[in-house]
Amino acid sequence: MNILIVKLGAAGDVVRTTTLLNRFRDHVTWITEAKNMALVQGLRDGLRCLSWEERDVAKDRRYDLVINLEDTVEVGRFVETIQFNQLFGAYVDSKGELRYTSDSRSWFDMSLISVHGREKADQLKLQNRRTYQEMIFEGLGFRFEGEPYFVAKGVPMGLSGDVAIAPEAGSVWPMKNWAYYDQLKSKLEADGLKVNVLPKRSSLLEHVGDVRSHRCLVGGDSLPMHLALGTGTPCVTLFTCTSPWEIHDYGLQTKIVSPTLGEFFYKRGFDARATTTITLEEVNAAVTGRLNGGA
């Protein structure tokens, strides 16, 4: 079979989508953002990775299945130019509007292009209790059975320790940035632990190397969390405004869910209360538990 996967970003979403490579063992072409190519390229034999700028190269064959997990008109129109037998995911209809295939509705009904509208989509997302992998696998006719991520080995940068802290989740979700990371670092160091705040790196492979070289990662729902789950690194994850249920924990993750999650769910503004309702004591206990081999 020839498979085409279109998943551009965000980087964490690209990483969790690599679970599909466990099911498609023949030739796979994957189109992603140029900055995310390092997360996909060379993960296994029979995988061709193209940047979005190189997308026309993908037109060199007919695909048995195209999986489009992007919800933009530009990508939908590109998919129209591909020869394929079956499509899963988003496309542009005859009126130029974004639609999605019926077998992908479990995921896209909760998306920005939901047929139910944005407000209802967010309600469905809050009510959902299935992981991303369960929904995508089921739509494709599979059953998710804990298939692992594919993650590049990474580049060791000499940064290692007991605990890695990933305090920032980017500008899109400012309420993911918990208010007490500095205090947590001080508290853990007072207990004799070596704690590092993950720095910005010039490449994502260096970032992978940083995560791999720690015993536990603490942070929000972001790329470092997915890298931890993919590299077998125990992690403590704080959920303040996004879904904890979409994340499969692989037995590695302690999820701490904010008591105000419903109030701030999928809101992209900022309210300090969202970043302060999870207590320092709760996170410290969870990290200690993970370091001691607990759940």
VOMI-380382 format. One record per residue (C-alpha): chain; residue in one letter; z, x, y negated. Coordinates in pm, 1 decimal, always signed. Example, Ala and Ser with C-alpha at 12.3 -4.5 7.8 and 13.67 -1.06 7.14 Angstrom:
<recs>
<'A'; 'A'; <+780.0; +1230.0; +450.0>>;
<'A'; 'S'; <+714.0; +1367.0; +106.0>>;
</recs>
This chain:
<recs>
<'A'; 'M'; <+0.0; +0.0; +0.0>>;
<'A'; 'N'; <-51.9; +96.2; -362.3>>;
<'A'; 'I'; <+227.8; -17.8; -593.2>>;
<'A'; 'L'; <+244.4; -4.6; -973.2>>;
<'A'; 'I'; <+584.4; -26.0; -1143.0>>;
<'A'; 'V'; <+598.8; -67.5; -1519.6>>;
<'A'; 'K'; <+948.1; +3.9; -1645.7>>;
<'A'; 'L'; <+953.3; +189.5; -1975.9>>;
<'A'; 'G'; <+1317.1; +178.9; -2089.2>>;
<'A'; 'A'; <+1600.9; +177.9; -2152.7>>;
<'A'; 'A'; <+1683.3; +493.5; -1959.1>>;
<'A'; 'G'; <+1970.3; +335.5; -1765.9>>;
<'A'; 'D'; <+1749.0; +45.5; -1662.9>>;
<'A'; 'V'; <+1486.2; +292.1; -1541.6>>;
<'A'; 'V'; <+1747.1; +468.1; -1326.3>>;
<'A'; 'R'; <+1868.5; +148.0; -1160.0>>;
<'A'; 'T'; <+1511.0; +37.3; -1095.2>>;
<'A'; 'T'; <+1457.6; +350.2; -882.6>>;
<'A'; 'T'; <+1634.0; +160.6; -602.2>>;
<'A'; 'L'; <+1295.3; -2.9; -537.5>>;
<'A'; 'L'; <+1162.6; +332.2; -414.2>>;
<'A'; 'N'; <+1370.5; +277.8; -100.2>>;
<'A'; 'R'; <+1152.3; -20.7; -12.9>>;
<'A'; 'F'; <+808.9; +101.2; -119.2>>;
<'A'; 'R'; <+743.4; +411.8; +86.9>>;
<'A'; 'D'; <+367.6; +437.2; +30.4>>;
<'A'; 'H'; <+200.5; +539.7; -294.0>>;
<'A'; 'V'; <+381.1; +428.5; -609.7>>;
<'A'; 'T'; <+258.9; +476.3; -965.1>>;
<'A'; 'W'; <+533.9; +437.5; -1225.4>>;
<'A'; 'I'; <+466.4; +399.3; -1597.6>>;
<'A'; 'T'; <+761.4; +474.8; -1824.5>>;
<'A'; 'E'; <+842.5; +605.0; -2171.2>>;
<'A'; 'A'; <+762.8; +971.9; -2219.3>>;
<'A'; 'K'; <+1129.8; +1056.1; -2279.9>>;
<'A'; 'N'; <+1224.1; +894.2; -1946.0>>;
<'A'; 'M'; <+964.7; +1072.7; -1733.6>>;
<'A'; 'A'; <+1220.0; +1337.1; -1632.6>>;
<'A'; 'L'; <+1422.2; +1061.0; -1464.5>>;
<'A'; 'V'; <+1129.7; +953.9; -1242.6>>;
<'A'; 'Q'; <+893.3; +1246.1; -1196.9>>;
<'A'; 'G'; <+923.8; +1424.2; -864.0>>;
<'A'; 'L'; <+1187.5; +1194.3; -716.2>>;
<'A'; 'R'; <+996.4; +1170.8; -386.9>>;
<'A'; 'D'; <+659.2; +1231.0; -227.2>>;
<'A'; 'G'; <+391.3; +975.7; -300.9>>;
<'A'; 'L'; <+524.8; +894.8; -647.5>>;
<'A'; 'R'; <+302.1; +939.3; -951.8>>;
<'A'; 'C'; <+476.2; +914.6; -1288.8>>;
<'A'; 'L'; <+279.8; +842.1; -1604.8>>;
<'A'; 'S'; <+397.4; +809.4; -1962.4>>;
<'A'; 'W'; <+305.8; +496.7; -2155.9>>;
<'A'; 'E'; <+60.7; +710.2; -2353.7>>;
<'A'; 'E'; <-110.3; +805.4; -2025.2>>;
<'A'; 'R'; <-123.2; +446.7; -1897.6>>;
<'A'; 'D'; <-501.1; +428.1; -1870.2>>;
<'A'; 'V'; <-487.5; +680.8; -1586.5>>;
<'A'; 'A'; <-330.5; +403.0; -1378.1>>;
<'A'; 'K'; <-660.8; +214.4; -1386.4>>;
<'A'; 'D'; <-808.1; +448.9; -1125.7>>;
<'A'; 'R'; <-730.8; +217.2; -832.4>>;
<'A'; 'R'; <-660.3; -135.2; -721.3>>;
<'A'; 'Y'; <-294.0; -215.1; -652.8>>;
<'A'; 'D'; <-155.8; -435.3; -380.3>>;
<'A'; 'L'; <+137.7; -518.1; -607.5>>;
<'A'; 'V'; <+212.4; -471.6; -977.2>>;
<'A'; 'I'; <+578.3; -498.8; -1083.6>>;
<'A'; 'N'; <+609.1; -543.7; -1459.7>>;
<'A'; 'L'; <+970.9; -546.7; -1574.1>>;
<'A'; 'E'; <+891.7; -522.8; -1945.5>>;
<'A'; 'D'; <+894.4; -827.2; -2172.2>>;
<'A'; 'T'; <+656.5; -727.8; -2451.8>>;
<'A'; 'V'; <+311.1; -859.4; -2534.3>>;
<'A'; 'E'; <+167.7; -507.2; -2548.7>>;
<'A'; 'V'; <+268.7; -431.1; -2191.4>>;
<'A'; 'G'; <+162.8; -776.2; -2076.0>>;
<'A'; 'R'; <-184.5; -723.0; -2218.3>>;
<'A'; 'F'; <-208.9; -384.9; -2050.2>>;
<'A'; 'V'; <-124.9; -542.0; -1713.9>>;
<'A'; 'E'; <-422.7; -773.7; -1763.8>>;
<'A'; 'T'; <-652.1; -468.2; -1752.5>>;
<'A'; 'I'; <-523.7; -356.8; -1410.3>>;
<'A'; 'Q'; <-686.4; -458.2; -1082.8>>;
<'A'; 'F'; <-427.7; -598.2; -844.6>>;
<'A'; 'N'; <-372.0; -845.7; -562.9>>;
<'A'; 'Q'; <-24.9; -964.5; -663.3>>;
<'A'; 'L'; <+187.6; -957.5; -978.8>>;
<'A'; 'F'; <+564.5; -974.8; -1007.9>>;
<'A'; 'G'; <+715.6; -1009.2; -1354.9>>;
<'A'; 'A'; <+584.2; -1061.6; -1705.2>>;
<'A'; 'Y'; <+227.5; -1125.5; -1815.2>>;
<'A'; 'V'; <+31.2; -1273.8; -2105.8>>;
<'A'; 'D'; <-119.2; -1618.1; -2046.2>>;
<'A'; 'S'; <-451.8; -1753.6; -2170.7>>;
<'A'; 'K'; <-290.4; -1848.8; -2503.0>>;
<'A'; 'G'; <-162.5; -1497.0; -2558.5>>;
<'A'; 'E'; <+198.9; -1592.9; -2488.1>>;
<'A'; 'L'; <+438.5; -1405.8; -2262.5>>;
<'A'; 'R'; <+517.0; -1570.4; -1931.3>>;
<'A'; 'Y'; <+662.5; -1451.0; -1603.3>>;
<'A'; 'T'; <+587.7; -1519.5; -1240.2>>;
<'A'; 'S'; <+797.2; -1776.8; -1056.7>>;
<'A'; 'D'; <+926.5; -1518.9; -809.2>>;
<'A'; 'S'; <+1074.6; -1315.8; -1096.5>>;
<'A'; 'R'; <+1250.4; -1603.0; -1270.6>>;
<'A'; 'S'; <+1599.9; -1508.8; -1148.2>>;
<'A'; 'W'; <+1580.9; -1209.4; -1380.7>>;
<'A'; 'F'; <+1352.7; -1327.0; -1658.7>>;
<'A'; 'D'; <+1523.6; -1664.9; -1700.2>>;
<'A'; 'M'; <+1803.7; -1459.4; -1855.4>>;
<'A'; 'S'; <+1574.2; -1245.7; -2072.1>>;
<'A'; 'L'; <+1437.8; -1255.6; -2425.7>>;
<'A'; 'I'; <+1128.7; -1437.8; -2297.2>>;
<'A'; 'S'; <+1322.9; -1698.5; -2098.7>>;
<'A'; 'V'; <+1157.6; -2039.9; -2077.5>>;
<'A'; 'H'; <+1503.1; -2178.0; -2158.7>>;
<'A'; 'G'; <+1529.3; -2005.2; -2497.0>>;
<'A'; 'R'; <+1760.8; -1725.4; -2606.8>>;
<'A'; 'E'; <+2086.1; -1923.9; -2627.8>>;
<'A'; 'K'; <+2052.1; -2074.4; -2280.2>>;
<'A'; 'A'; <+1934.9; -1739.9; -2140.3>>;
<'A'; 'D'; <+2254.8; -1573.0; -2261.7>>;
<'A'; 'Q'; <+2462.2; -1854.8; -2108.4>>;
<'A'; 'L'; <+2287.8; -1804.9; -1775.9>>;
<'A'; 'K'; <+2350.3; -1432.2; -1801.0>>;
<'A'; 'L'; <+2721.3; -1487.3; -1862.0>>;
<'A'; 'Q'; <+2740.5; -1724.0; -1563.9>>;
<'A'; 'N'; <+2539.1; -1498.4; -1332.8>>;
<'A'; 'R'; <+2726.4; -1317.0; -1055.1>>;
<'A'; 'R'; <+2438.3; -1134.7; -886.7>>;
<'A'; 'T'; <+2347.7; -773.1; -945.7>>;
<'A'; 'Y'; <+2021.3; -660.8; -1099.4>>;
<'A'; 'Q'; <+1914.7; -518.6; -764.4>>;
<'A'; 'E'; <+1992.0; -839.9; -578.2>>;
<'A'; 'M'; <+1776.9; -1044.3; -815.9>>;
<'A'; 'I'; <+1480.6; -806.2; -823.0>>;
<'A'; 'F'; <+1486.0; -736.4; -450.0>>;
<'A'; 'E'; <+1512.0; -1106.5; -364.8>>;
<'A'; 'G'; <+1220.3; -1193.5; -590.8>>;
<'A'; 'L'; <+1010.6; -933.1; -411.7>>;
<'A'; 'G'; <+1101.4; -1075.6; -72.4>>;
<'A'; 'F'; <+1367.8; -820.4; +23.1>>;
<'A'; 'R'; <+1742.1; -826.3; +66.7>>;
<'A'; 'F'; <+1940.1; -569.5; -129.0>>;
<'A'; 'E'; <+2166.8; -381.9; +110.5>>;
<'A'; 'G'; <+2317.6; -120.9; -116.9>>;
<'A'; 'E'; <+2008.9; +98.0; -139.3>>;
<'A'; 'P'; <+2096.3; +396.8; -360.5>>;
<'A'; 'Y'; <+1946.1; +514.9; -684.4>>;
<'A'; 'F'; <+1705.4; +806.0; -684.6>>;
<'A'; 'V'; <+1837.2; +1059.2; -936.6>>;
<'A'; 'A'; <+1700.2; +1402.2; -1021.5>>;
<'A'; 'K'; <+1920.5; +1699.0; -936.2>>;
<'A'; 'G'; <+1965.1; +1783.8; -1301.9>>;
<'A'; 'V'; <+2015.2; +2109.7; -1485.9>>;
<'A'; 'P'; <+2367.6; +2258.7; -1481.6>>;
<'A'; 'M'; <+2477.8; +2347.9; -1833.6>>;
<'A'; 'G'; <+2813.3; +2504.4; -1756.3>>;
<'A'; 'L'; <+3007.8; +2202.8; -1873.0>>;
<'A'; 'S'; <+3251.5; +2094.0; -1603.8>>;
<'A'; 'G'; <+3594.5; +1945.3; -1567.3>>;
<'A'; 'D'; <+3801.4; +1661.0; -1433.9>>;
<'A'; 'V'; <+3692.5; +1383.0; -1668.1>>;
<'A'; 'A'; <+3375.0; +1332.0; -1870.1>>;
<'A'; 'I'; <+3392.5; +1083.1; -2156.1>>;
<'A'; 'A'; <+3075.7; +907.2; -2274.0>>;
<'A'; 'P'; <+3199.3; +741.1; -2594.1>>;
<'A'; 'E'; <+2870.9; +626.1; -2747.0>>;
<'A'; 'A'; <+2631.1; +363.7; -2615.5>>;
<'A'; 'G'; <+2369.1; +378.9; -2890.0>>;
<'A'; 'S'; <+2303.6; +182.0; -3206.9>>;
<'A'; 'V'; <+2180.7; -137.5; -3036.9>>;
<'A'; 'W'; <+2522.0; -224.2; -2892.6>>;
<'A'; 'P'; <+2790.6; -99.2; -3135.2>>;
<'A'; 'M'; <+3056.6; -315.5; -2969.3>>;
<'A'; 'K'; <+3026.4; -105.2; -2652.9>>;
<'A'; 'N'; <+3198.5; +179.0; -2838.2>>;
<'A'; 'W'; <+3563.5; +147.2; -2734.8>>;
<'A'; 'A'; <+3809.9; +243.7; -3008.8>>;
<'A'; 'Y'; <+4050.3; +463.4; -2811.5>>;
<'A'; 'Y'; <+3847.6; +740.8; -2651.2>>;
<'A'; 'D'; <+4014.1; +1009.9; -2865.4>>;
<'A'; 'Q'; <+4359.9; +890.1; -2763.6>>;
<'A'; 'L'; <+4252.8; +874.4; -2399.3>>;
<'A'; 'K'; <+4131.7; +1234.0; -2412.5>>;
<'A'; 'S'; <+4462.0; +1350.1; -2559.5>>;
<'A'; 'K'; <+4663.4; +1156.7; -2302.8>>;
<'A'; 'L'; <+4466.7; +1292.0; -2006.9>>;
<'A'; 'E'; <+4485.2; +1647.3; -2139.8>>;
<'A'; 'A'; <+4861.9; +1609.6; -2181.0>>;
<'A'; 'D'; <+4868.1; +1542.5; -1806.1>>;
<'A'; 'G'; <+4698.1; +1876.6; -1744.0>>;
<'A'; 'L'; <+4343.0; +1749.4; -1691.4>>;
<'A'; 'K'; <+4029.0; +1914.5; -1825.0>>;
<'A'; 'V'; <+3843.8; +1654.4; -2031.0>>;
<'A'; 'N'; <+3502.8; +1687.9; -2194.3>>;
<'A'; 'V'; <+3318.8; +1454.5; -2429.6>>;
<'A'; 'L'; <+2958.0; +1452.7; -2314.8>>;
<'A'; 'P'; <+2740.5; +1619.9; -2580.0>>;
<'A'; 'K'; <+2387.1; +1529.0; -2680.6>>;
<'A'; 'R'; <+2137.2; +1734.9; -2485.2>>;
<'A'; 'S'; <+1775.6; +1835.2; -2538.2>>;
<'A'; 'S'; <+1672.2; +1680.2; -2206.5>>;
<'A'; 'L'; <+1791.8; +1403.7; -1979.1>>;
<'A'; 'L'; <+1806.1; +1648.2; -1687.0>>;
<'A'; 'E'; <+2073.8; +1844.6; -1872.0>>;
<'A'; 'H'; <+2263.5; +1519.5; -1915.5>>;
<'A'; 'V'; <+2241.0; +1458.9; -1539.6>>;
<'A'; 'G'; <+2383.9; +1805.7; -1482.2>>;
<'A'; 'D'; <+2679.6; +1731.8; -1709.3>>;
<'A'; 'V'; <+2766.8; +1410.3; -1526.1>>;
<'A'; 'R'; <+2739.1; +1572.6; -1182.2>>;
<'A'; 'S'; <+2986.4; +1846.7; -1277.4>>;
<'A'; 'H'; <+3286.4; +1617.2; -1336.4>>;
<'A'; 'R'; <+3522.0; +1436.4; -1102.7>>;
<'A'; 'C'; <+3517.4; +1111.9; -1300.9>>;
<'A'; 'L'; <+3316.9; +957.9; -1584.1>>;
<'A'; 'V'; <+3462.3; +716.2; -1840.7>>;
<'A'; 'G'; <+3241.9; +513.0; -2071.5>>;
<'A'; 'G'; <+3066.3; +187.8; -2140.1>>;
<'A'; 'D'; <+2770.6; +15.8; -1979.4>>;
<'A'; 'S'; <+2513.7; +286.4; -2057.3>>;
<'A'; 'L'; <+2297.2; +564.3; -1912.7>>;
<'A'; 'P'; <+2587.1; +796.6; -1815.1>>;
<'A'; 'M'; <+2733.0; +513.6; -1605.0>>;
<'A'; 'H'; <+2406.8; +480.3; -1411.9>>;
<'A'; 'L'; <+2386.1; +857.1; -1368.0>>;
<'A'; 'A'; <+2738.7; +855.7; -1226.8>>;
<'A'; 'L'; <+2652.1; +577.4; -981.1>>;
<'A'; 'G'; <+2339.9; +767.4; -879.9>>;
<'A'; 'T'; <+2506.0; +1105.1; -835.0>>;
<'A'; 'G'; <+2809.4; +983.5; -642.4>>;
<'A'; 'T'; <+3045.7; +1046.0; -932.9>>;
<'A'; 'P'; <+3342.7; +806.4; -954.7>>;
<'A'; 'C'; <+3350.1; +621.2; -1284.1>>;
<'A'; 'V'; <+3555.6; +387.1; -1496.5>>;
<'A'; 'T'; <+3337.9; +151.1; -1698.5>>;
<'A'; 'L'; <+3443.1; -67.6; -1990.6>>;
<'A'; 'F'; <+3255.1; -394.4; -2040.3>>;
<'A'; 'T'; <+3301.2; -538.1; -2387.7>>;
<'A'; 'C'; <+2981.5; -734.3; -2452.1>>;
<'A'; 'T'; <+2748.5; -700.9; -2151.7>>;
<'A'; 'S'; <+2756.4; -822.5; -1792.7>>;
<'A'; 'P'; <+2979.0; -638.9; -1543.5>>;
<'A'; 'W'; <+2838.9; -851.2; -1260.3>>;
<'A'; 'E'; <+2484.3; -716.2; -1286.2>>;
<'A'; 'I'; <+2609.0; -369.6; -1191.9>>;
<'A'; 'H'; <+2639.1; -278.9; -823.6>>;
<'A'; 'D'; <+2939.0; -47.3; -801.7>>;
<'A'; 'Y'; <+2851.2; +142.6; -478.9>>;
<'A'; 'G'; <+3225.0; +175.9; -416.3>>;
<'A'; 'L'; <+3239.5; +432.8; -696.3>>;
<'A'; 'Q'; <+3322.8; +223.5; -999.8>>;
<'A'; 'T'; <+3629.3; +65.9; -1153.1>>;
<'A'; 'K'; <+3520.1; -209.8; -1390.6>>;
<'A'; 'I'; <+3745.8; -299.9; -1682.6>>;
<'A'; 'V'; <+3634.4; -625.5; -1839.6>>;
<'A'; 'S'; <+3741.1; -713.6; -2192.3>>;
<'A'; 'P'; <+3940.1; -1038.1; -2225.1>>;
<'A'; 'T'; <+3706.8; -1125.0; -2515.6>>;
<'A'; 'L'; <+3385.2; -1065.8; -2320.2>>;
<'A'; 'G'; <+3276.0; -1429.0; -2346.7>>;
<'A'; 'E'; <+3323.4; -1432.6; -2723.4>>;
<'A'; 'F'; <+3109.7; -1124.7; -2783.3>>;
<'A'; 'F'; <+2871.6; -1151.8; -2489.5>>;
<'A'; 'Y'; <+2529.1; -1009.6; -2569.5>>;
<'A'; 'K'; <+2596.7; -1001.0; -2941.4>>;
<'A'; 'R'; <+2453.6; -697.2; -3113.7>>;
<'A'; 'G'; <+2656.2; -702.6; -3433.2>>;
<'A'; 'F'; <+2998.5; -545.0; -3471.8>>;
<'A'; 'D'; <+3347.8; -686.1; -3460.4>>;
<'A'; 'A'; <+3634.7; -440.2; -3422.6>>;
<'A'; 'R'; <+3822.1; -679.5; -3194.7>>;
<'A'; 'A'; <+3560.4; -628.8; -2924.5>>;
<'A'; 'T'; <+3637.2; -256.5; -2918.3>>;
<'A'; 'T'; <+4016.2; -283.8; -2915.5>>;
<'A'; 'T'; <+4114.0; -555.6; -2665.9>>;
<'A'; 'I'; <+4095.6; -321.6; -2364.8>>;
<'A'; 'T'; <+4414.7; -116.3; -2381.6>>;
<'A'; 'L'; <+4458.3; +257.5; -2362.7>>;
<'A'; 'E'; <+4713.5; +217.5; -2086.0>>;
<'A'; 'E'; <+4474.4; +15.9; -1870.1>>;
<'A'; 'V'; <+4196.5; +272.7; -1894.8>>;
<'A'; 'N'; <+4429.9; +567.7; -1841.8>>;
<'A'; 'A'; <+4566.1; +406.2; -1524.1>>;
<'A'; 'A'; <+4216.4; +337.5; -1395.4>>;
<'A'; 'V'; <+4105.1; +697.3; -1453.3>>;
<'A'; 'T'; <+4415.5; +831.4; -1282.0>>;
<'A'; 'G'; <+4350.1; +600.6; -990.1>>;
<'A'; 'R'; <+3992.0; +720.3; -952.4>>;
<'A'; 'L'; <+4095.7; +1086.5; -969.1>>;
<'A'; 'N'; <+4348.6; +1020.4; -695.7>>;
<'A'; 'G'; <+4084.5; +866.1; -473.8>>;
<'A'; 'G'; <+4165.2; +502.8; -541.5>>;
<'A'; 'A'; <+3943.9; +213.2; -645.2>>;
</recs>
